[in-house]
Amino acid sequence: MSEPEALARIQEVKRRWESALLRKANVVAVGIGYRQRGGRLTDELCLVISVRRKVPPDELAPEDRIPAEIEGVPVDVQEVGPLRALT
């Protein structure tokens, strides 16, 4: 699959799942980007789930766990801390 095709697929999945993902505890944003491994960006496009802080899965309620992939699209959970709007 070409990068434009992969991006279109991820956009489609994001559109379908964004509101459900944002209802999960700790999730502050849902976006599209490149997977991070060891603090470095890779060239793998994925659905990026931004959380206030990373929590081990066993400390989360089952309904708040984020899957490693959604509809075949890889998911990367990235810690961003609390988000605040500037006024």
N, C-alpha and C positions, 0 to 999 in steps of 0.2 A: 504494500500500500504506500502510495506517495505521501509526502508530508502534507500537501493540501487536502488529500483524501482523509488522512488521519485527523487533521485539524477539524474538518467538517464533521467527522464521526464523533469526536470528543465534544464539539459544540452541541450536537444533537443530544448526546447523553447528559451533558450539563443542563441543558434546558429542561429535560424531563426530571432530573433528580435534584436540582438545586434547592428547591423549597424544602424537600424532605431532609436533605443534608443539613440545612441551616437550622432545623428544629432540634438537631442533636446537641447534647450538652457539650460545651466547650468550643463548638464550631463558630467562627466569626466571619468566614468568607469562603466562597467556592469560585475557583477560577481555572484557567488553562495555562499550563506552562511546562517547563522541563523538570524532570525528576531530579531531586538532589540525593546524592550518596556521599556520605562522609563530609558533608559541608560543601561539596562541589556539584555544580550543575552537570548533568549528563546531556546527551542529545536525544533522550527519550521524551517525547511529548506525552503528557498525562493530564488527568484531572487533578488539580491541586486543591486540597482541603486545608485551609488555614485555621489553626486552633490557638487558643490563648496559651496553652502549654500542653506538651505531650504527656499523656497518661498511659501507663501500661494497660492493655486491654482487660486484664482481670480486675482492674479497679473501676471499670465502667459497667454500667447496666448493659445487658445485651442489646437493647434498642439504641444505645448510644455508640456502639462500636462501629467503626468505619471499615468497610471491606477493602481488601487489597486491590480489587478490581470491580467495576460495575459494568455489566453488559459487555464484558471483554475489554473494557478500557482500563488501563492501569491507573491506580490512585496513589498519590503521594501526600502524606499528612505532613505539613510543615508548621512548626511553632512560630508564631508571630507576636505573642504577647497580647495584652489588651489593646483594642483599637479605640481611639477617641477622636471625635470630630472637633475640628478647630472652629471656634465661633468668633 
